[in-house]
Amino acid sequence: MAPLPNAELVQNSLQLYRYLLRCCKQLPEENIRQHYRHAIRQSFKVHADEDSPERIQQIIKRAIEDADWVMNK
């Protein structure tokens, strides 16, 4: 089960970024939300120059799986 509805509709990096930030809003404590927001921003900076469509889809899939794990933790 995905942390938020419509995870399957995420197709590009901007949609993923918004999706992950919405997931953060559901976390119970502010310090946890801040930690994951920071991690999301850092990850996007690291992968900003990615240009392979296959690699981008792998990153999106993995990010959604990781968000699911965090939300169910």
N, CA, C and O atoms as a CHARMM CRD file, in Angstrom:
* protein
*
  292
    1    1 MET  N      0.84300  -1.19100   0.00000 PROA 1      0.00000
    2    1 MET  CA     0.00000   0.00000   0.00000 PROA 1      0.00000
    3    1 MET  C      0.88000   1.24400   0.00000 PROA 1      0.00000
    4    1 MET  O      1.81900   1.33500   0.79100 PROA 1      0.00000
    5    2 ALA  N      0.59400   2.18700  -0.86300 PROA 2      0.00000
    6    2 ALA  CA     1.37900   3.41500  -0.97500 PROA 2      0.00000
    7    2 ALA  C      1.03400   4.36300   0.17100 PROA 2      0.00000
    8    2 ALA  O     -0.08100   4.33400   0.69200 PROA 2      0.00000
    9    3 PRO  N      1.98700   5.19800   0.55900 PROA 3      0.00000
   10    3 PRO  CA     1.73700   6.12200   1.66200 PROA 3      0.00000
   11    3 PRO  C      0.64000   7.13300   1.35700 PROA 3      0.00000
   12    3 PRO  O     -0.08800   7.53700   2.26400 PROA 3      0.00000
   13    4 LEU  N      0.50800   7.54300   0.12600 PROA 4      0.00000
   14    4 LEU  CA    -0.56000   8.44400  -0.29100 PROA 4      0.00000
   15    4 LEU  C     -1.20600   7.88200  -1.54800 PROA 4      0.00000
   16    4 LEU  O     -0.56400   7.15100  -2.30100 PROA 4      0.00000
   17    5 PRO  N     -2.47200   8.21600  -1.78000 PROA 5      0.00000
   18    5 PRO  CA    -3.10100   7.75900  -3.02200 PROA 5      0.00000
   19    5 PRO  C     -2.40500   8.36300  -4.23500 PROA 5      0.00000
   20    5 PRO  O     -1.76900   9.41300  -4.13700 PROA 5      0.00000
   21    6 ASN  N     -2.52600   7.71600  -5.34400 PROA 6      0.00000
   22    6 ASN  CA    -2.01600   8.19000  -6.63600 PROA 6      0.00000
   23    6 ASN  C     -0.50300   8.11200  -6.77800 PROA 6      0.00000
   24    6 ASN  O      0.06000   8.81700  -7.61500 PROA 6      0.00000
   25    7 ALA  N      0.17000   7.28800  -5.99900 PROA 7      0.00000
   26    7 ALA  CA     1.61900   7.11900  -6.15200 PROA 7      0.00000
   27    7 ALA  C      1.94200   6.61700  -7.55200 PROA 7      0.00000
   28    7 ALA  O      2.99400   6.94100  -8.10300 PROA 7      0.00000
   29    8 GLU  N      1.04900   5.83400  -8.12400 PROA 8      0.00000
   30    8 GLU  CA     1.29400   5.28600  -9.45100 PROA 8      0.00000
   31    8 GLU  C      1.24100   6.36100 -10.54600 PROA 8      0.00000
   32    8 GLU  O      1.67400   6.11200 -11.67100 PROA 8      0.00000
   33    9 LEU  N      0.72400   7.53300 -10.23200 PROA 9      0.00000
   34    9 LEU  CA     0.63800   8.61400 -11.21700 PROA 9      0.00000
   35    9 LEU  C      1.90600   9.45900 -11.29000 PROA 9      0.00000
   36    9 LEU  O      2.02900  10.30200 -12.17900 PROA 9      0.00000
   37   10 VAL  N      2.83800   9.25400 -10.38700 PROA 10     0.00000
   38   10 VAL  CA     4.08500  10.01800 -10.38600 PROA 10     0.00000
   39   10 VAL  C      4.92700   9.59200 -11.58500 PROA 10     0.00000
   40   10 VAL  O      5.34500   8.43800 -11.67600 PROA 10     0.00000
   41   11 GLN  N      5.17400  10.52900 -12.50800 PROA 11     0.00000
   42   11 GLN  CA     5.88100  10.21500 -13.73800 PROA 11     0.00000
   43   11 GLN  C      7.17200  11.00400 -13.92400 PROA 11     0.00000
   44   11 GLN  O      8.03600  10.59200 -14.69800 PROA 11     0.00000
   45   12 ASN  N      7.31900  12.13200 -13.22700 PROA 12     0.00000
   46   12 ASN  CA     8.53400  12.92900 -13.40900 PROA 12     0.00000
   47   12 ASN  C      9.05300  13.42600 -12.05700 PROA 12     0.00000
   48   12 ASN  O      8.42200  13.22700 -11.01900 PROA 12     0.00000
   49   13 SER  N     10.19000  14.06200 -12.09600 PROA 13     0.00000
   50   13 SER  CA    10.85700  14.44000 -10.85200 PROA 13     0.00000
   51   13 SER  C     10.08100  15.49200 -10.06200 PROA 13     0.00000
   52   13 SER  O     10.06100  15.43600  -8.83200 PROA 13     0.00000
   53   14 LEU  N      9.45300  16.43300 -10.72400 PROA 14     0.00000
   54   14 LEU  CA     8.67600  17.44500 -10.00400 PROA 14     0.00000
   55   14 LEU  C      7.48200  16.81400  -9.30000 PROA 14     0.00000
   56   14 LEU  O      7.18700  17.15800  -8.15500 PROA 14     0.00000
   57   15 GLN  N      6.79800  15.90200  -9.96600 PROA 15     0.00000
   58   15 GLN  CA     5.68200  15.20000  -9.34000 PROA 15     0.00000
   59   15 GLN  C      6.16200  14.39300  -8.14700 PROA 15     0.00000
   60   15 GLN  O      5.49300  14.34400  -7.11400 PROA 15     0.00000
   61   16 LEU  N      7.32000  13.75800  -8.28600 PROA 16     0.00000
   62   16 LEU  CA     7.88100  12.98400  -7.18200 PROA 16     0.00000
   63   16 LEU  C      8.21000  13.88800  -6.00600 PROA 16     0.00000
   64   16 LEU  O      7.90300  13.55500  -4.86200 PROA 16     0.00000
   65   17 TYR  N      8.82500  15.01400  -6.27400 PROA 17     0.00000
   66   17 TYR  CA     9.18900  15.96300  -5.22100 PROA 17     0.00000
   67   17 TYR  C      7.95400  16.39500  -4.43200 PROA 17     0.00000
   68   17 TYR  O      7.95700  16.37600  -3.20100 PROA 17     0.00000
   69   18 ARG  N      6.91300  16.78000  -5.14000 PROA 18     0.00000
   70   18 ARG  CA     5.66600  17.19900  -4.48400 PROA 18     0.00000
   71   18 ARG  C      5.04500  16.05500  -3.69700 PROA 18     0.00000
   72   18 ARG  O      4.57200  16.24700  -2.57700 PROA 18     0.00000
   73   19 TYR  N      5.04800  14.87600  -4.28200 PROA 19     0.00000
   74   19 TYR  CA     4.48400  13.69700  -3.63100 PROA 19     0.00000
   75   19 TYR  C      5.20600  13.41400  -2.31100 PROA 19     0.00000
   76   19 TYR  O      4.56800  13.17700  -1.28500 PROA 19     0.00000
   77   20 LEU  N      6.54500  13.44100  -2.34600 PROA 20     0.00000
   78   20 LEU  CA     7.31500  13.14400  -1.13800 PROA 20     0.00000
   79   20 LEU  C      7.11900  14.20500  -0.06400 PROA 20     0.00000
   80   20 LEU  O      7.06000  13.87800   1.12200 PROA 20     0.00000
   81   21 LEU  N      7.01700  15.46400  -0.45900 PROA 21     0.00000
   82   21 LEU  CA     6.76800  16.52300   0.52600 PROA 21     0.00000
   83   21 LEU  C      5.37700  16.37100   1.14700 PROA 21     0.00000
   84   21 LEU  O      5.19600  16.64900   2.33300 PROA 21     0.00000
   85   22 ARG  N      4.39700  15.93500   0.35700 PROA 22     0.00000
   86   22 ARG  CA     3.06600  15.67600   0.92800 PROA 22     0.00000
   87   22 ARG  C      3.12100  14.52000   1.91100 PROA 22     0.00000
   88   22 ARG  O      2.42900  14.53800   2.93000 PROA 22     0.00000
   89   23 CYS  N      3.93500  13.51600   1.61600 PROA 23     0.00000
   90   23 CYS  CA     4.10100  12.40500   2.55500 PROA 23     0.00000
   91   23 CYS  C      4.67900  12.91300   3.87900 PROA 23     0.00000
   92   23 CYS  O      4.26600  12.47900   4.95400 PROA 23     0.00000
   93   24 CYS  N      5.62600  13.82400   3.78800 PROA 24     0.00000
   94   24 CYS  CA     6.25900  14.36600   4.99800 PROA 24     0.00000
   95   24 CYS  C      5.24200  15.04200   5.91600 PROA 24     0.00000
   96   24 CYS  O      5.36900  14.98500   7.14000 PROA 24     0.00000
   97   25 LYS  N      4.24500  15.67300   5.32700 PROA 25     0.00000
   98   25 LYS  CA     3.23400  16.36400   6.12800 PROA 25     0.00000
   99   25 LYS  C      2.45900  15.40500   7.02900 PROA 25     0.00000
  100   25 LYS  O      1.87600  15.82600   8.02800 PROA 25     0.00000
  101   26 GLN  N      2.45300  14.13300   6.68200 PROA 26     0.00000
  102   26 GLN  CA     1.70100  13.15000   7.46700 PROA 26     0.00000
  103   26 GLN  C      2.51600  12.56500   8.61300 PROA 26     0.00000
  104   26 GLN  O      1.96800  11.84100   9.44400 PROA 26     0.00000
  105   27 LEU  N      3.80000  12.85900   8.67800 PROA 27     0.00000
  106   27 LEU  CA     4.63200  12.31000   9.73800 PROA 27     0.00000
  107   27 LEU  C      4.26500  12.95200  11.07100 PROA 27     0.00000
  108   27 LEU  O      3.86800  14.11700  11.10500 PROA 27     0.00000
  109   28 PRO  N      4.39200  12.20600  12.17200 PROA 28     0.00000
  110   28 PRO  CA     3.83800  12.64900  13.45200 PROA 28     0.00000
  111   28 PRO  C      4.58000  13.79600  14.15100 PROA 28     0.00000
  112   28 PRO  O      3.93400  14.61400  14.80600 PROA 28     0.00000
  113   29 GLU  N      5.88500  13.88600  14.03900 PROA 29     0.00000
  114   29 GLU  CA     6.63500  14.88700  14.79500 PROA 29     0.00000
  115   29 GLU  C      7.35300  15.85500  13.86600 PROA 29     0.00000
  116   29 GLU  O      7.81400  15.47800  12.78900 PROA 29     0.00000
  117   30 GLU  N      7.44100  17.10800  14.30100 PROA 30     0.00000
  118   30 GLU  CA     8.05500  18.14900  13.47200 PROA 30     0.00000
  119   30 GLU  C      9.51600  17.85900  13.16500 PROA 30     0.00000
  120   30 GLU  O      9.95800  18.07200  12.03600 PROA 30     0.00000
  121   31 ASN  N     10.27400  17.37900  14.14500 PROA 31     0.00000
  122   31 ASN  CA    11.69500  17.11700  13.87800 PROA 31     0.00000
  123   31 ASN  C     11.87900  15.99500  12.85500 PROA 31     0.00000
  124   31 ASN  O     12.83400  16.01800  12.07800 PROA 31     0.00000
  125   32 ILE  N     10.98900  15.03000  12.85000 PROA 32     0.00000
  126   32 ILE  CA    11.04200  13.96000  11.84600 PROA 32     0.00000
  127   32 ILE  C     10.69600  14.52600  10.47100 PROA 32     0.00000
  128   32 ILE  O     11.34100  14.19700   9.47500 PROA 32     0.00000
  129   33 ARG  N      9.66900  15.38100  10.42400 PROA 33     0.00000
  130   33 ARG  CA     9.28900  16.01400   9.15100 PROA 33     0.00000
  131   33 ARG  C     10.44500  16.83300   8.59200 PROA 33     0.00000
  132   33 ARG  O     10.73800  16.76000   7.39900 PROA 33     0.00000
  133   34 GLN  N     11.10500  17.61300   9.44500 PROA 34     0.00000
  134   34 GLN  CA    12.24200  18.42700   9.00000 PROA 34     0.00000
  135   34 GLN  C     13.37100  17.55200   8.46800 PROA 34     0.00000
  136   34 GLN  O     13.97500  17.86600   7.44300 PROA 34     0.00000
  137   35 HSD  N     13.65200  16.46200   9.16000 PROA 35     0.00000
  138   35 HSD  CA    14.71400  15.55500   8.72600 PROA 35     0.00000
  139   35 HSD  C     14.43800  15.01400   7.32100 PROA 35     0.00000
  140   35 HSD  O     15.31500  15.05100   6.45800 PROA 35     0.00000
  141   36 TYR  N     13.23700  14.51600   7.09500 PROA 36     0.00000
  142   36 TYR  CA    12.92100  13.93000   5.79300 PROA 36     0.00000
  143   36 TYR  C     12.79800  14.98800   4.69900 PROA 36     0.00000
  144   36 TYR  O     13.16200  14.72100   3.55400 PROA 36     0.00000
  145   37 ARG  N     12.29400  16.18500   5.02000 PROA 37     0.00000
  146   37 ARG  CA    12.26900  17.26000   4.01600 PROA 37     0.00000
  147   37 ARG  C     13.68500  17.60800   3.58300 PROA 37     0.00000
  148   37 ARG  O     13.94400  17.80000   2.39400 PROA 37     0.00000
  149   38 HSD  N     14.60300  17.68900   4.54100 PROA 38     0.00000
  150   38 HSD  CA    15.99900  17.97500   4.22200 PROA 38     0.00000
  151   38 HSD  C     16.58500  16.85900   3.34700 PROA 38     0.00000
  152   38 HSD  O     17.27200  17.13500   2.36400 PROA 38     0.00000
  153   39 ALA  N     16.31200  15.61100   3.70700 PROA 39     0.00000
  154   39 ALA  CA    16.82400  14.47700   2.93500 PROA 39     0.00000
  155   39 ALA  C     16.27200  14.48400   1.51400 PROA 39     0.00000
  156   39 ALA  O     16.99900  14.17100   0.57200 PROA 39     0.00000
  157   40 ILE  N     15.01100  14.83200   1.34400 PROA 40     0.00000
  158   40 ILE  CA    14.39600  14.90400   0.01500 PROA 40     0.00000
  159   40 ILE  C     15.08000  15.97400  -0.82200 PROA 40     0.00000
  160   40 ILE  O     15.42600  15.73400  -1.97800 PROA 40     0.00000
  161   41 ARG  N     15.27600  17.14500  -0.24600 PROA 41     0.00000
  162   41 ARG  CA    15.93300  18.23900  -0.98000 PROA 41     0.00000
  163   41 ARG  C     17.35000  17.85800  -1.38700 PROA 41     0.00000
  164   41 ARG  O     17.76600  18.11500  -2.51600 PROA 41     0.00000
  165   42 GLN  N     18.08900  17.24700  -0.46800 PROA 42     0.00000
  166   42 GLN  CA    19.46500  16.85200  -0.76400 PROA 42     0.00000
  167   42 GLN  C     19.49500  15.81400  -1.88400 PROA 42     0.00000
  168   42 GLN  O     20.34000  15.88500  -2.77600 PROA 42     0.00000
  169   43 SER  N     18.59900  14.87500  -1.83700 PROA 43     0.00000
  170   43 SER  CA    18.55100  13.83400  -2.85500 PROA 43     0.00000
  171   43 SER  C     18.25400  14.43100  -4.23300 PROA 43     0.00000
  172   43 SER  O     18.83400  14.01000  -5.23400 PROA 43     0.00000
  173   44 PHE  N     17.35400  15.40700  -4.27900 PROA 44     0.00000
  174   44 PHE  CA    17.05200  16.03500  -5.56000 PROA 44     0.00000
  175   44 PHE  C     18.23600  16.81900  -6.08400 PROA 44     0.00000
  176   44 PHE  O     18.45900  16.85700  -7.29400 PROA 44     0.00000
  177   45 LYS  N     18.99600  17.44000  -5.21300 PROA 45     0.00000
  178   45 LYS  CA    20.19300  18.16000  -5.65500 PROA 45     0.00000
  179   45 LYS  C     21.22600  17.18800  -6.21300 PROA 45     0.00000
  180   45 LYS  O     21.87900  17.48300  -7.21400 PROA 45     0.00000
  181   46 VAL  N     21.37900  16.03800  -5.57400 PROA 46     0.00000
  182   46 VAL  CA    22.35400  15.04300  -6.01800 PROA 46     0.00000
  183   46 VAL  C     21.99200  14.49100  -7.39200 PROA 46     0.00000
  184   46 VAL  O     22.87200  14.26400  -8.22300 PROA 46     0.00000
  185   47 HSD  N     20.70700  14.27500  -7.63100 PROA 47     0.00000
  186   47 HSD  CA    20.25700  13.64500  -8.87600 PROA 47     0.00000
  187   47 HSD  C     19.77300  14.64700  -9.91900 PROA 47     0.00000
  188   47 HSD  O     19.15700  14.24400 -10.90600 PROA 47     0.00000
  189   48 ALA  N     20.03100  15.92600  -9.73200 PROA 48     0.00000
  190   48 ALA  CA    19.51900  16.96200 -10.64000 PROA 48     0.00000
  191   48 ALA  C     20.04300  16.81500 -12.06100 PROA 48     0.00000
  192   48 ALA  O     19.35100  17.19100 -13.00700 PROA 48     0.00000
  193   49 ASP  N     21.23700  16.28100 -12.23600 PROA 49     0.00000
  194   49 ASP  CA    21.81600  16.18000 -13.57500 PROA 49     0.00000
  195   49 ASP  C     21.54300  14.84000 -14.25500 PROA 49     0.00000
  196   49 ASP  O     22.10000  14.55800 -15.31600 PROA 49     0.00000
  197   50 GLU  N     20.70900  14.03400 -13.66500 PROA 50     0.00000
  198   50 GLU  CA    20.36500  12.72400 -14.23900 PROA 50     0.00000
  199   50 GLU  C     19.58900  12.93400 -15.53600 PROA 50     0.00000
  200   50 GLU  O     18.61800  13.69200 -15.55500 PROA 50     0.00000
  201   51 ASP  N     20.00100  12.27600 -16.62100 PROA 51     0.00000
  202   51 ASP  CA    19.30800  12.47000 -17.89000 PROA 51     0.00000
  203   51 ASP  C     18.81200  11.18100 -18.53800 PROA 51     0.00000
  204   51 ASP  O     18.13400  11.23100 -19.56400 PROA 51     0.00000
  205   52 SER  N     19.13200  10.04700 -17.96400 PROA 52     0.00000
  206   52 SER  CA    18.66800   8.77700 -18.50700 PROA 52     0.00000
  207   52 SER  C     17.23400   8.49700 -18.04500 PROA 52     0.00000
  208   52 SER  O     16.98800   8.39800 -16.84300 PROA 52     0.00000
  209   53 PRO  N     16.28100   8.36700 -18.98200 PROA 53     0.00000
  210   53 PRO  CA    14.88800   8.11400 -18.59000 PROA 53     0.00000
  211   53 PRO  C     14.71600   6.82900 -17.77400 PROA 53     0.00000
  212   53 PRO  O     13.89500   6.77700 -16.85800 PROA 53     0.00000
  213   54 GLU  N     15.49000   5.79600 -18.10800 PROA 54     0.00000
  214   54 GLU  CA    15.39700   4.54500 -17.35300 PROA 54     0.00000
  215   54 GLU  C     15.86700   4.75000 -15.91600 PROA 54     0.00000
  216   54 GLU  O     15.23900   4.26300 -14.97500 PROA 54     0.00000
  217   55 ARG  N     16.96600   5.46800 -15.75300 PROA 55     0.00000
  218   55 ARG  CA    17.50300   5.72300 -14.41000 PROA 55     0.00000
  219   55 ARG  C     16.54200   6.60300 -13.60400 PROA 55     0.00000
  220   55 ARG  O     16.35800   6.38300 -12.40700 PROA 55     0.00000
  221   56 ILE  N     15.94200   7.57900 -14.24400 PROA 56     0.00000
  222   56 ILE  CA    14.97400   8.44700 -13.55100 PROA 56     0.00000
  223   56 ILE  C     13.79100   7.62200 -13.06600 PROA 56     0.00000
  224   56 ILE  O     13.32500   7.82000 -11.94400 PROA 56     0.00000
  225   57 GLN  N     13.29600   6.70200 -13.88900 PROA 57     0.00000
  226   57 GLN  CA    12.18400   5.85300 -13.47300 PROA 57     0.00000
  227   57 GLN  C     12.58300   4.93900 -12.31600 PROA 57     0.00000
  228   57 GLN  O     11.77400   4.68200 -11.42400 PROA 57     0.00000
  229   58 GLN  N     13.82500   4.44500 -12.32200 PROA 58     0.00000
  230   58 GLN  CA    14.31800   3.63700 -11.20400 PROA 58     0.00000
  231   58 GLN  C     14.34300   4.45700  -9.91800 PROA 58     0.00000
  232   58 GLN  O     13.94000   3.97600  -8.85900 PROA 58     0.00000
  233   59 ILE  N     14.81400   5.68600 -10.01400 PROA 59     0.00000
  234   59 ILE  CA    14.89000   6.56500  -8.84000 PROA 59     0.00000
  235   59 ILE  C     13.49000   6.85400  -8.30700 PROA 59     0.00000
  236   59 ILE  O     13.26700   6.82800  -7.09700 PROA 59     0.00000
  237   60 ILE  N     12.54500   7.13200  -9.21000 PROA 60     0.00000
  238   60 ILE  CA    11.16400   7.40300  -8.79500 PROA 60     0.00000
  239   60 ILE  C     10.57200   6.19300  -8.09300 PROA 60     0.00000
  240   60 ILE  O      9.95900   6.32500  -7.03400 PROA 60     0.00000
  241   61 LYS  N     10.75100   5.01400  -8.67900 PROA 61     0.00000
  242   61 LYS  CA    10.21300   3.78300  -8.07700 PROA 61     0.00000
  243   61 LYS  C     10.80200   3.55200  -6.69400 PROA 61     0.00000
  244   61 LYS  O     10.07800   3.23900  -5.74800 PROA 61     0.00000
  245   62 ARG  N     12.11500   3.70600  -6.57800 PROA 62     0.00000
  246   62 ARG  CA    12.77500   3.47800  -5.29100 PROA 62     0.00000
  247   62 ARG  C     12.34000   4.51300  -4.25100 PROA 62     0.00000
  248   62 ARG  O     12.14600   4.17000  -3.08500 PROA 62     0.00000
  249   63 ALA  N     12.18700   5.76600  -4.65800 PROA 63     0.00000
  250   63 ALA  CA    11.77600   6.82000  -3.72700 PROA 63     0.00000
  251   63 ALA  C     10.37300   6.55400  -3.18300 PROA 63     0.00000
  252   63 ALA  O     10.11300   6.77000  -2.00000 PROA 63     0.00000
  253   64 ILE  N      9.47400   6.08700  -4.04100 PROA 64     0.00000
  254   64 ILE  CA     8.11400   5.78000  -3.58800 PROA 64     0.00000
  255   64 ILE  C      8.13100   4.58400  -2.64200 PROA 64     0.00000
  256   64 ILE  O      7.41300   4.57900  -1.64200 PROA 64     0.00000
  257   65 GLU  N      8.93900   3.57100  -2.94600 PROA 65     0.00000
  258   65 GLU  CA     9.05800   2.41500  -2.05000 PROA 65     0.00000
  259   65 GLU  C      9.63000   2.84000  -0.69700 PROA 65     0.00000
  260   65 GLU  O      9.16600   2.38200   0.34700 PROA 65     0.00000
  261   66 ASP  N     10.62900   3.70800  -0.71900 PROA 66     0.00000
  262   66 ASP  CA    11.22400   4.19100   0.53200 PROA 66     0.00000
  263   66 ASP  C     10.21300   5.02000   1.33700 PROA 66     0.00000
  264   66 ASP  O     10.15100   4.90800   2.56100 PROA 66     0.00000
  265   67 ALA  N      9.42100   5.85100   0.64600 PROA 67     0.00000
  266   67 ALA  CA     8.39700   6.63800   1.32900 PROA 67     0.00000
  267   67 ALA  C      7.37300   5.71900   1.96400 PROA 67     0.00000
  268   67 ALA  O      6.91600   5.96700   3.08000 PROA 67     0.00000
  269   68 ASP  N      7.01200   4.66000   1.25900 PROA 68     0.00000
  270   68 ASP  CA     6.06300   3.68200   1.79800 PROA 68     0.00000
  271   68 ASP  C      6.62100   3.05800   3.06800 PROA 68     0.00000
  272   68 ASP  O      5.89900   2.90400   4.05300 PROA 68     0.00000
  273   69 TRP  N      7.89900   2.69800   3.05100 PROA 69     0.00000
  274   69 TRP  CA     8.54200   2.10000   4.22400 PROA 69     0.00000
  275   69 TRP  C      8.53600   3.07100   5.40600 PROA 69     0.00000
  276   69 TRP  O      8.22100   2.68300   6.53100 PROA 69     0.00000
  277   70 VAL  N      8.88300   4.33000   5.14600 PROA 70     0.00000
  278   70 VAL  CA     8.92700   5.33500   6.21500 PROA 70     0.00000
  279   70 VAL  C      7.54000   5.55800   6.79800 PROA 70     0.00000
  280   70 VAL  O      7.38700   5.64800   8.01600 PROA 70     0.00000
  281   71 MET  N      6.52900   5.64700   5.94100 PROA 71     0.00000
  282   71 MET  CA     5.18000   5.91300   6.40900 PROA 71     0.00000
  283   71 MET  C      4.62700   4.74300   7.22400 PROA 71     0.00000
  284   71 MET  O      3.81300   4.95300   8.12300 PROA 71     0.00000
  285   72 ASN  N      5.04900   3.53100   6.92700 PROA 72     0.00000
  286   72 ASN  CA     4.55700   2.35900   7.65500 PROA 72     0.00000
  287   72 ASN  C      5.41000   2.01700   8.87100 PROA 72     0.00000
  288   72 ASN  O      5.07800   1.10500   9.62800 PROA 72     0.00000
  289   73 LYS  N      6.47100   2.72100   9.05400 PROA 73     0.00000
  290   73 LYS  CA     7.41000   2.45000  10.15100 PROA 73     0.00000
  291   73 LYS  C      6.83300   2.78100  11.50100 PROA 73     0.00000
  292   73 LYS  O      7.50400   2.60700  12.51800 PROA 73     0.00000
